[in-house]
Amino acid sequence: MLLRSLVWHAIRIDRRGRRVVLLEPGVYVYVGSAWGPGGLRARIYRHLGLVGRKRLHWHIDRLLASEYVEPLCVVYAVGCRGEQQAAALLSEDFRPVRGFGATDDRVNDTHLFMLTRLEDCGASPSCISGALLDELVTRLNQVCGAGGAIIGSWCLRWKHRASIG
C-alpha cells in the first residue's frame, strides 16, 4: 500500500504506546498480506476505511488512524505469498522504517519503507501514482510474476487502475 505522511509526527505502534516510529513528510510503501477471512477485498476495505469502525490490531491500523497519513494506492498480487520477499527487495533501494509491521517476519525487520520525501515529490499526482506506482508493480512482478500471480493496482485519489498477469 502506498501512503503519504503529510507532516513530521510520531506514531505509537503498540497497544501500550511503548514503541514509536517517527515519520517525516513523504511517500511510503507498506508490505502486508491478506490471507485472513474475506481475503484481499476485506483487507483493502479495512485499511482504506471503507468498512465500519475497526479495532486497532496491526501496526498499519495505528498508522492509518493518524490524521497525518493518507492511503493513496494499493498494489496487490493474487495467488502469491511473497510478503517477505517483497520486503527484502524493497529494503535494497528504499529507506526502511525499522520495527514496523514485521512482527511475524524472521528475515526482515520492517515492512514499511520510505520511497521519497514529500518535498522531492510535491503534491504532483504523477510523482506519486505514476513512476513510483510503476516501480512497485515491477518489483512485485519480480517476486510473484513467475508463479502466475495476478498483479495490479488500485488508487484512491487519482482513480489509477492497472493490471498485469
N, C-alpha and C positions, 0 to 999 in steps of 0.2 A: 504494500500500500504506500502510495506517495502522500506525504504530509507536508504542510507548511507551518513553521513556527514563526509567528509574527514579531515577537519581541524576545529579549533575553528573559528567561524565567526558569525556576526550579520546579521539578515535578517529583512528588513523593510517589514512589512506585510500589511500596508495600503497604500492607494494612496498618502497620504500627507507625509508619512515617519515618522509619529509620534510614531507609535507602532513598537517596535523592539523586536525580540526574539533572544536570544543568544544560539547557538548550539555548543556543543563540539563534537569532533570526536566520532562517534558511529553509531549504528543502531537504527532506529526509525520506528514507525508504525503510519500511518495517517489513521483515520477512516473517510470515506465520503460516499456519496450516489450518485446514478446515475439515478435519476428519470426524468431528462430533455430530450429534443429532442435527439433522437439517442440512448438513453438508455446506458447500460453498455459499449458496444463496443465503442461508441463515446467518453464516458468519459475516458475510459482507453487510447484510442488512443491520446486524447488531452493531458492527463497528462504524457504520455510516450514520447511525442514529435513526434508521428507518423503522425501528420497532419501538415498542413502549419502553418504559423505564427498565434499566438493566443494573444488575449488581456489578460492582467493580471487582472483577475476578482476575483478569490478566493485566500485565503491565500496560499493554496497549489500551485497555479500558481507561486506566488512570490518565494516560497521555491524551486520549481523545476527549476526556471530560474537561480538559483545560480550555478556558475561553480564548487562549492564545494560540491554539493549534487547530488547523483546519485540514480535514482529509481532502485530497484532490482527486486521486485516481487509484484504482485497484488494477494490478497486473496479476493475472492468475494462470495456473496450469491445472487442467483437469486430468486426472489419471497419472499424477506424478507425486512421489514422496521425496521431493528434493529440497526440503526446507534447510537442512544442514549444509548441503552442497551449495545452495544459493547464497547463504550467509557467508560461507567460506570464500566464494567467488567475489562477492561484493567487498569483502574485507581487504582484497588485494588492491583496490583502487579508491575506495571511499573511506572517510574518517569514521571509525566506529564510536558509538556511544556505549561505553563499557557497562556491562552488567544489566542490560535491558533486554527482557523478553527471551532469555536463553536459559531459563531455569532447568529445562529438561534436555539441554544440548550439552553433551560432554566434550564436544570438539571446539565449538565457538563460544566466546564469552559475551556475545551480543547478537541481537537480531535487528538492531536499529543503527542506521548509517546516515551520516550527513552527506548529501550529494553536492550541494552548492550553498554558499552563503546567499542570503536574500539580497544583499547589496550588489552581488555579482549578477543576479538574475533580474532584479527589479520586479515589477508587477506584470511582466510580459507573459501572457498565456503561452506563447510559442516557446519560451525558455523552459517552462515547467512541463507542459503537456507535449511538446514536440521532441526535441533532442533527448531530454532525459528519459521520457517515456519510451522512445525507440531503443535507447541503450538498455533499459530494464527488460524489455521484451526480448532483445537479442541475448542478454545474459541468461534469462530464464530458458530460452530455447537451447542454449549451450548445456544447461543442466538437464532439461526434461525432453527436449525435442526429439532425440533419437529413439525414445521409448514410445512414440506415437501419442504423446500428450497433446491436448488441445490447449493452445496458449492464446491469451487475448488480454484486452484491457478495457476498462470502463471508467470514464472520468466524469465526475460530478459537475464541475464548473463549466467546462467547455464542450460537454457532450461528445467528446472524442471517443470513438469506439474502433477498435482494431482487433483482428483475429487472424491467427495463422495456425496451420497444423491440420 
